[in-house]
Amino acid sequence: MRLHAHRTSRAMLGRTAYLHHTAVLLGDPQPDVTRTAIRTLCHAGWEPAIPAVVDLLKHSHPAVRKAAREGLTRMGTSAVPALRHAADRARPDKRPLFEEVLHRITASAGGT
């Protein structure tokens, strides 16, 4: 039901409102809904969602974590400040979650 409403809102709302409503779905309890929101926001390059997507790197569901890694990598260098901020404040056992994505982004930026 939420995904159907989300798809409908795309046709009814302007881009900014649609992406704002999509960002609300990042906190959805269903992993599929969260993954859809991540993919939508990152594909759109909507920078206000970056901190929330960075937080999802710690999500309990592996598919959500994977979508967050892929989405942030797609966002590229615009995600670097939020990732560095999160890595600097993370517990040592969680730091690699952020550093891996940072490495992916810097590796792909260096290859372009």
Helices and strands as residue ranges (DSSP letters): H 2-12, H 15-24, G 25-27, H 31-44, G 47-49, H 50-55, G 56-58, H 62-75, G 76-79, H 80-89, H 95-110
